[in-house]
Amino acid sequence: MNVMESLNIVLTSQEGQLLDTLDSPPRIQSFLDGIEYPSGEENRSCVDVLRQRKAHCLDGGLFATMALRRIGYRPRIIDLQPDPGRDDDHVLALFQIDGFWGAIAKSNYSGLRFREAIYRTTRELALSYFEDFFNVLGEKTLRTCSRVIHLERFDHLNWMTESSGVDAIEVYLKQVKTYPLISNVQAARLSLMDKRSFDAGTLGINLNGTFNPEE
């Protein structure tokens, strides 16, 4: 039995019907946008996200990857990582159309979500998040990005149906090698977010679910 068959066994008929409506990247993003971004660090499996209607960056990204897989895309993510100690990382669920990359993501920040499939490389895609990747102090914090991570390697951990599998992916992401998006010299010159951009990026934010480097 493959992992998608195992997933379908766990789902109720109503849950399966709901997933069947998520038949395009924009519709998957819309579902994620409509559920709660919770406080706390609990990791939820894809099934938990569906049932609880809650997801943070990691489990939301994995849910999107599962939903993309159901409609024929390969299960792939990249991890955007910040200046250490200044912010949280951010997981993107990847999809390709005609060789161009797009992304789906769940975020507390409005600019860190969907990207159309117009980017020639995943580095180019990652850099499209740079101006929107800031912390509650207004610091622009994006620094590095992982290579593409193929989630088939975690299928034996049942990450779509078991939160322990999501926990294992989280551990892997803390250890994965990343590659710089900007230089240290460039980072030292960065300005703070202006108020208008900050207000737009934090529209609807759950402050209890944010990383604060001063706490």
N, C-alpha and C positions, 0 to 999 in steps of 0.2 A: 504494500500500500504506500503510495507516495504522500508527500506532506500536504498537498492540496486535498487529496481524498480524506486524509485525517482531519483536516480543518472542517470539511463539509460535514463529517460525522458529528462533530461537536456543535455545529450551528443548528439552531432551530430553523424551521421552515421560514418563519417571519424574518429572522436574521439573514438567512440566505437571500431572501427576496430583496431586503434592503441593500445588501451588497451588490446584487445584480443591477441595481439602479446606478451604482457608482461605476459607470461604463466609459468614463473618460477622465483624463487628469484634472480638468477644471471641476468636474462633479465630485471627485475625491477631495479636492481642496475645499470645496464648498461644505462638504460634510465636516471636515476638520474645523473649519471656521465656525461652525454652528454648535460645537461642543465646548465644554468648560476647559480652561487652562487652570489646573488645580495648584494649590500650594503643596509643599512637601516633596519628598524624593521617591515616593513609591513608583516602581516600574510596573506597568500593566501590559499584559499580552494583548495581541490584536483583538482577541475575543473579549477581554476585559474592557478595552476601549469601546467596543461596540455596545457592550451591555451597560457600562457605567456612564457613557457619554462624557468621558473625561480623558484628557491626554496632555502630557507635556511634550517637550521637544523630541525626546528619544522615542517614547512609545507612540507618539503621533507620527513620527517619521517612519517607524516600522509598520504602523497600520497602513500608511499610504503605500509603502512598498508591497505589502500583502495585497492591497486592493489593485495595485498596478499589475501584480503577478497574475491575478485572476483574469485580467483582460489581455494577457499575452506579453507583458513586458518582463524583462529579466529583473530579479530582485537585487537592486544595487543601491548603495548609499555612498555619500561622502560625509566627512565630519569636518566642520569649520571650527577652528580652535582659536581662542583669544590669547591676549597677553596674559601669562599665568598669574592667577590670583586677582584678576580684574573683572572677570565675567565667566559665564557658562559657555560651553561649546554648543554647537548647533548642528543637528542631523538633517540632511537633505535626502529625500527619496528621489531617485533619478529616473528619468525616462528619456528615450531618444526617438525623434521623428525625422526621417530622411537624413540621419547622421548627425543631427543637431541635438544638443542637450537641453533639457528643461528640468524643473524640480518642483516638488510639493513639500511643504513643511508646516508644522504646527509651532506657533511662536506666541509669546506674550507681547511681542513687538510687531506692529502692523507691517513693517517693511521687510520682514524676514520670512515671507511665506512663498507664494507661487512665483515661478518664473516660466515664461513661455519657452518652447523648444527652439531657440534661435542662436544658441551659443555653440561655437565650434569646438571648444574644449571644456573640460570640467574646471580648469583654472580660470578661464574666462567667465564661466558661470559663477564660480566662487567669488570672483572680484566684483560681480554685480551686486553682491550683498554688502560690500565694504561700507558704504556711506550709511547704511541702515543698521549696522552692527555696532551698537553702542550700549553702555551700561546706564544705570540710574543716575550716575554723576555726569552723564553727557560725554564720556570719554569714548572715542572710536577705538574699539578693542580687537578687531579681527586681525590676526597675524599669520596663521598657517592653515593648511588644508591637507587632509589625507588624500591618498589616491583612492580610486574607486574600490569599494569593499563589496565583494560578492557574497550575499547572505546565504547562498546555498551551502556554504561551508558550516553554517550553524543549524542546518535543517535537522540534524540528529538531536538537537537540544529542544526541538519543538517550540521555537521562539514565537510562533504565531498563536499558540494555544496555552503556553505555560510562561508565567512571569519569570521563572528561574532562567529560562532561555534568554529573556530580555536582560536580566542581570548579567549573564555571561557576555552578552554583546557590549554592555556598558563597560565591563572590565577590559575587554579587548580594546575599546575605543580610548581608554585611558593610557594604553600602552602602544597604540599604533603609531608608526612613523609618520610625521607630517612634513610638509614642504612650505617654505616661506612664500607669502604672497607680497609682502613689502619688506624693505630692508630696515635695519635698526636706525639708520640715518633718517629714512622717511618717517618712521614711527615717532622719532623725537620731534619732528616738525608738525605733527598733527594738531589741528585746532579742536576745540570742544564743539559739540553740536550747538547750532544756533537755536533759539527758543522755538521758532516756528517749526523747524524740522523735528526738534525733540517732542513737541506737543503732538505732531502728526504721527510720529513713530510710536508713541505711548498711548495712543487712543484706545481706550477700553482695557488698559493693562490691569492685571491683578498684581498689585505691589507685593503681596505676601508670597507670590511665586517667582519673584525676581532675585537675582544675585546682587548683593550689595557689598562691594569691596571694603566698606568701612565697618562692617559688622563682624 
